[in-house]
Amino acid sequence: MIEQRSVLELIKEPIIEIPQGKLPVRMIACGIPYGVNSVIHNLHVVRFAEVAAWSPPLPSPVKGEIIRILTRYINISR
């Protein structure tokens, strides 16, 4: 069963185990399940991210839609 949480709660959720010298960046895909999963698979094909790196489908505030989140890390440099 998918846990019901608001988008704000999902975005505020702490990121655990941030690698040293990195900053997290969250990317969100939202829409109908077929569309979101299709985009995620296409991003995998172009080597953007592994499918398993995305969160499981989460409920969207829009009926019939889902949200999946990917966290990537960038180097801290100035």
C-alpha positions as YAML, in Angstrom:
chain: A
units: angstrom
residues:
- id: 1
  name: MET
  ca: [0.00, 0.00, 0.00]
- id: 2
  name: ILE
  ca: [1.26, 3.48, -0.85]
- id: 3
  name: GLU
  ca: [1.61, 5.76, 2.17]
- id: 4
  name: GLN
  ca: [-0.38, 8.98, 1.76]
- id: 5
  name: ARG
  ca: [1.91, 12.00, 2.21]
- id: 6
  name: SER
  ca: [1.72, 15.47, 0.78]
- id: 7
  name: VAL
  ca: [4.21, 16.72, -1.79]
- id: 8
  name: LEU
  ca: [5.48, 19.19, 0.82]
- id: 9
  name: GLU
  ca: [6.12, 16.32, 3.26]
- id: 10
  name: LEU
  ca: [8.00, 14.39, 0.57]
- id: 11
  name: ILE
  ca: [10.21, 17.36, -0.28]
- id: 12
  name: LYS
  ca: [10.87, 18.14, 3.39]
- id: 13
  name: GLU
  ca: [11.86, 14.53, 4.12]
- id: 14
  name: PRO
  ca: [15.50, 14.48, 5.21]
- id: 15
  name: ILE
  ca: [18.09, 12.91, 2.95]
- id: 16
  name: ILE
  ca: [20.16, 10.42, 4.89]
- id: 17
  name: GLU
  ca: [23.83, 9.64, 4.25]
- id: 18
  name: ILE
  ca: [24.82, 12.59, 2.09]
- id: 19
  name: PRO
  ca: [28.30, 11.86, 0.70]
- id: 20
  name: GLN
  ca: [31.12, 14.09, 1.99]
- id: 21
  name: GLY
  ca: [31.65, 17.17, -0.17]
- id: 22
  name: LYS
  ca: [28.34, 16.74, -2.05]
- id: 23
  name: LEU
  ca: [24.98, 18.48, -2.15]
- id: 24
  name: PRO
  ca: [21.74, 16.63, -2.88]
- id: 25
  name: VAL
  ca: [19.45, 17.63, -5.74]
- id: 26
  name: ARG
  ca: [16.01, 16.05, -6.00]
- id: 27
  name: MET
  ca: [14.28, 15.56, -9.34]
- id: 28
  name: ILE
  ca: [10.57, 14.84, -9.44]
- id: 29
  name: ALA
  ca: [8.60, 13.07, -12.15]
- id: 30
  name: CYS
  ca: [4.84, 13.30, -11.83]
- id: 31
  name: GLY
  ca: [1.93, 12.28, -14.01]
- id: 32
  name: ILE
  ca: [-0.02, 9.19, -15.00]
- id: 33
  name: PRO
  ca: [1.81, 6.00, -13.97]
- id: 34
  name: TYR
  ca: [2.45, 4.84, -17.56]
- id: 35
  name: GLY
  ca: [3.92, 8.22, -18.53]
- id: 36
  name: VAL
  ca: [6.14, 8.58, -15.47]
- id: 37
  name: ASN
  ca: [7.49, 5.05, -15.80]
- id: 38
  name: SER
  ca: [8.05, 5.52, -19.53]
- id: 39
  name: VAL
  ca: [10.12, 8.67, -18.94]
- id: 40
  name: ILE
  ca: [12.13, 6.95, -16.19]
- id: 41
  name: HIS
  ca: [12.90, 4.03, -18.52]
- id: 42
  name: ASN
  ca: [13.88, 6.41, -21.33]
- id: 43
  name: LEU
  ca: [16.22, 8.26, -18.94]
- id: 44
  name: HIS
  ca: [17.77, 4.89, -18.08]
- id: 45
  name: VAL
  ca: [18.34, 4.13, -21.77]
- id: 46
  name: VAL
  ca: [20.32, 7.37, -22.17]
- id: 47
  name: ARG
  ca: [22.27, 6.50, -18.98]
- id: 48
  name: PHE
  ca: [20.86, 9.34, -16.90]
- id: 49
  name: ALA
  ca: [19.84, 7.15, -13.94]
- id: 50
  name: GLU
  ca: [19.09, 3.55, -13.10]
- id: 51
  name: VAL
  ca: [15.39, 2.77, -12.84]
- id: 52
  name: ALA
  ca: [15.92, 1.42, -9.31]
- id: 53
  name: ALA
  ca: [17.44, 4.76, -8.21]
- id: 54
  name: TRP
  ca: [13.99, 6.40, -8.38]
- id: 55
  name: SER
  ca: [11.62, 6.19, -5.43]
- id: 56
  name: PRO
  ca: [8.71, 3.79, -5.59]
- id: 57
  name: PRO
  ca: [5.51, 5.37, -6.94]
- id: 58
  name: LEU
  ca: [4.05, 7.82, -4.44]
- id: 59
  name: PRO
  ca: [0.54, 9.23, -4.50]
- id: 60
  name: SER
  ca: [0.09, 12.60, -6.20]
- id: 61
  name: PRO
  ca: [-2.37, 15.24, -5.05]
- id: 62
  name: VAL
  ca: [-3.84, 14.85, -8.56]
- id: 63
  name: LYS
  ca: [-6.19, 11.88, -8.77]
- id: 64
  name: GLY
  ca: [-4.84, 9.08, -10.96]
- id: 65
  name: GLU
  ca: [-1.29, 10.43, -10.97]
- id: 66
  name: ILE
  ca: [1.89, 9.39, -9.18]
- id: 67
  name: ILE
  ca: [5.16, 11.01, -8.14]
- id: 68
  name: ARG
  ca: [8.62, 9.43, -8.27]
- id: 69
  name: ILE
  ca: [11.70, 11.14, -6.88]
- id: 70
  name: LEU
  ca: [15.35, 10.78, -7.83]
- id: 71
  name: THR
  ca: [18.13, 12.17, -5.65]
- id: 72
  name: ARG
  ca: [21.43, 12.98, -7.32]
- id: 73
  name: TYR
  ca: [24.51, 14.55, -5.75]
- id: 74
  name: ILE
  ca: [26.66, 17.38, -7.05]
- id: 75
  name: ASN
  ca: [30.15, 18.34, -5.94]
- id: 76
  name: ILE
  ca: [30.50, 21.30, -3.63]
- id: 77
  name: SER
  ca: [32.92, 23.65, -5.36]
- id: 78
  name: ARG
  ca: [33.21, 27.41, -5.54]
...
